[in-house]
């Protein structure tokens, strides 16, 4: 296999991994991320965890072919259920829905620790995940975005500091991306606003839902964009 190359989504995830830390890749699939980080020398060891045996076997194959198997512990685990405090310092949960990521984290008490760094890449419902972080004492450190040309993704870097924050509605939809000036982040925000506008029209036509709240959220987001965050 030789050198591992990541797509734009996983490359953006890799950029947030702290150098020299033990990384747990939850829902690892083929373990491309861990193999890449090990080859680059960013980390010295890691944990590849997945709910199913099939993906773990795929991960094992990747790690063998990239000559990194001895540096990775492969674990059959539903989320973080089979890991414990001290096993890792950076946790990557990528390619899952935001609601599922939230559920995985909230049932794992040991992640509520200032020494644990979480890198999350929600495929859907990023607003649910951001709200969870803010309301449960996690600080969202920074965010980035990526695209494969068809779909746009956000990557969230968060760490527990014990300070519970108000989850402003507009912020839950775009988070720290509002501070970014790159074209991909700006397009992500524009697409998010467009999606919310469609939802608003549907709610107005059906006469259901919190129309006033969503109207205010869309207006605030547009103002934030106009004022450059």
MIVEXTI-435994 format. One line per 4 residues: number of its first residue (from 1); for each residue y, z, x of C-alpha. Coordinates in pm, whole numbers, plus 32768, in hexadecimal, padded with zeros to 4 digits. Example, Ala and Ser with C-alpha at 12.3 -4.5 7.8 and 13.67 -1.06 7.14 Angstrom:
# MIVEXTI-435994
1 = 7E3E:830C:84CE ~ 7F96:82CA:8557
//
This chain:
# MIVEXTI-435994
1 = 8000:8000:8000 ~ 80EF:804B:811E ~ 8251:80B7:80D0 ~ 8295:8127:7F6D
5 = 83B9:8085:7EBA ~ 844C:8125:7D83 ~ 84F4:8081:7C5C ~ 865D:80D8:7C0F
9 = 85FE:81F1:7B20 ~ 851D:82AB:7C12 ~ 860B:8263:7D32 ~ 871C:8319:7C73
13 = 862D:843B:7C36 ~ 85D0:8446:7DA9 ~ 873E:845E:7E0A ~ 8757:85B4:7D64
17 = 862A:864E:7E16 ~ 8692:8751:7F17 ~ 8622:8714:8079 ~ 850A:87F0:80FA
21 = 84AE:8885:7FA8 ~ 8358:8888:7F03 ~ 8369:879C:7DDB ~ 8299:87AB:7C9F
25 = 828A:8659:7BF3 ~ 822E:86A1:7A8A ~ 818D:857C:79D6 ~ 8162:84DA:7B28
29 = 80A3:83A7:7AB1 ~ 806F:82DD:7BF3 ~ 8122:83D9:7CD7 ~ 8206:82C9:7D5B
33 = 8329:83BD:7D6D ~ 826E:84BD:7E42 ~ 81DA:83B2:7F25 ~ 8336:8323:7F5D
37 = 83D8:8475:7FA2 ~ 82C5:84CC:809A ~ 82DD:837E:814C ~ 8455:83A3:8166
41 = 8432:8500:81F7 ~ 8504:8595:80E1 ~ 83EF:868F:8093 ~ 82BE:870C:814E
45 = 81DB:875A:8026 ~ 81CC:8745:7EAF ~ 810F:8779:7D6C ~ 80A1:865C:7C8B
49 = 805C:86DB:7B2B ~ 7FED:861D:79F8 ~ 7F53:866C:78A9 ~ 7E41:8566:78CB
53 = 7D38:851E:79CE ~ 7D7D:83A8:79D2 ~ 7EE1:83C0:7A58 ~ 7E72:84C4:7B57
57 = 7D6E:83D1:7BDA ~ 7E7D:82C7:7BEF ~ 7F51:83C0:7CAE ~ 7E32:840C:7D9B
61 = 7E05:8299:7DE0 ~ 7F77:826B:7E2D ~ 7F7A:8397:7F15 ~ 7E44:8321:7FCD
65 = 7ECD:81C2:7FFA ~ 801C:824A:8073 ~ 7F6E:8342:8159 ~ 800C:8472:80B1
69 = 7EEA:8511:7FF4 ~ 7EC5:8641:80D5 ~ 802D:86A3:808C ~ 800C:86AB:7F11
73 = 7F5B:879A:7E27 ~ 7EE0:86E2:7CF0 ~ 7ED7:87BD:7BBA ~ 7E5F:8778:7A59
77 = 7F6D:8820:798C ~ 801E:880B:7840 ~ 8182:880B:78C0 ~ 81B5:8937:79A2
81 = 80A7:8A0B:78FD ~ 7FBD:8A12:7A2C ~ 80D1:8A53:7B2B ~ 8164:8BA3:7B81
85 = 8299:8C32:7C23 ~ 82A0:8BE5:7D95 ~ 81DA:8AA2:7D7A ~ 830E:89C5:7D92
89 = 8486:89C5:7DB7 ~ 84E3:8873:7D23 ~ 8450:8804:7BD7 ~ 845A:869A:7B6B
93 = 8412:8646:79FF ~ 8451:84D5:79CD ~ 83EC:83D1:78CD ~ 83C2:84C1:77A6
97 = 8492:84F9:7672 ~ 85A7:85FB:7685 ~ 8509:86D0:7576 ~ 83BD:86E2:7632
101 = 846D:8737:7779 ~ 8526:884E:76C7 ~ 83E2:88D7:7638 ~ 833B:88D1:778D
105 = 8458:8993:782B ~ 848E:8A92:7719 ~ 8321:8B00:7723 ~ 8332:8B30:789E
109 = 83F2:8C74:78E4 ~ 83E9:8C54:7A5E ~ 84CC:8B22:7A5C ~ 85E6:8C05:79EE
113 = 8628:8C50:7B5C ~ 8752:8BF3:7C35 ~ 8665:8B7B:7D47 ~ 85C8:8A73:7C67
117 = 866A:891C:7C54 ~ 8613:883D:7B2D ~ 8633:86C4:7B30 ~ 85FF:8636:79D4
121 = 85FC:84CD:7965 ~ 85E0:84C8:77E9 ~ 857C:837F:7746 ~ 860B:83EF:75F8
125 = 86D6:850E:7564 ~ 8793:8562:76A2 ~ 8888:8621:75C6 ~ 8777:8715:7562
129 = 8724:875B:76CD ~ 888F:8788:7735 ~ 88C5:887A:7616 ~ 8794:8940:7682
133 = 8814:895A:77E7 ~ 8970:89C9:7781 ~ 8905:8AC7:767B ~ 87F6:8B64:7756
137 = 88B2:8BB0:7895 ~ 8882:8A71:795C ~ 89A0:89C1:7A0A ~ 8997:8847:7A04
141 = 89F1:87FD:7B6D ~ 8A13:8685:7B5A ~ 8988:8551:7AB5 ~ 894A:83E9:7B0E
145 = 88D6:82B5:7A54 ~ 87F3:818D:7A8F ~ 878F:804D:79E3 ~ 8674:7F54:79F4
149 = 8754:7E4D:795A ~ 86DB:7E91:77FA ~ 86E2:8008:77D4 ~ 87CE:8110:785A
153 = 8761:8268:78D2 ~ 880A:83AE:792B ~ 8792:84A1:7A34 ~ 87FB:860F:7A18
157 = 8805:870B:7B33 ~ 880A:8873:7AB5 ~ 87DE:89D2:7B39 ~ 87D1:8B27:7A94
161 = 88F9:8C0F:7AD1 ~ 88D9:8CF0:79A0 ~ 8A23:8C82:7905 ~ 89F9:8C0C:77A0
165 = 8AF2:8AFE:7746 ~ 8B78:8A68:7606 ~ 8AD7:8917:75CB ~ 8BF9:883C:7563
169 = 8B6C:8726:748E ~ 8C0A:8606:754F ~ 8B8D:8694:769A ~ 8A25:86A7:7623
173 = 8A23:852C:75FF ~ 8AB1:84C8:7752 ~ 8ABC:8603:7828 ~ 8B39:85DF:798B
177 = 8B20:8464:7972 ~ 8C80:846E:78E5 ~ 8CF8:84B6:7A48 ~ 8C46:838C:7AE1
181 = 8CFE:8248:7B23 ~ 8BD9:8160:7B6B ~ 8B97:8041:7A7D ~ 8A3E:80BA:7A16
185 = 8AC0:820E:79A6 ~ 8BE2:8170:78EF ~ 8AF7:8083:7839 ~ 8A0E:81A5:77E3
189 = 8B34:825C:7744 ~ 8BA8:8126:7688 ~ 8A4A:80EE:75FE ~ 8A35:825B:7598
193 = 8B7B:8240:74D8 ~ 8B06:80FE:7431 ~ 89C2:81A8:73C5 ~ 8A81:82CF:7335
197 = 8B69:81E5:7279 ~ 8A3F:8136:71D9 ~ 89AF:8288:717B ~ 8AFE:82ED:70E7
201 = 8B0F:81B5:700D ~ 89AC:81F4:6F93 ~ 8A01:835D:6F3C ~ 8B3C:82F4:6E85
205 = 8A82:81EC:6DBC ~ 896E:82E1:6D63 ~ 8A5D:83FE:6D1C ~ 8991:84EF:6DED
209 = 89B4:85A6:6F36 ~ 8AD5:864E:6FE7 ~ 8BC1:8526:6FD9 ~ 8CF8:85E8:7040
213 = 8C4F:8679:7173 ~ 8BCD:852A:71E9 ~ 8D1D:8482:71A3 ~ 8DCA:8584:727B
217 = 8CC2:855D:738C ~ 8CEF:83E4:739C ~ 8E69:8405:73A0 ~ 8E5C:8504:74BB
221 = 8D70:842C:7587 ~ 8E54:82FF:7563 ~ 8F7E:83CF:75CB ~ 8EC2:8456:76F9
225 = 8E6F:82F3:7765 ~ 8FD6:8282:773B ~ 904F:83AB:7806 ~ 8F43:8370:7910
229 = 8E8D:84B1:78BC
//
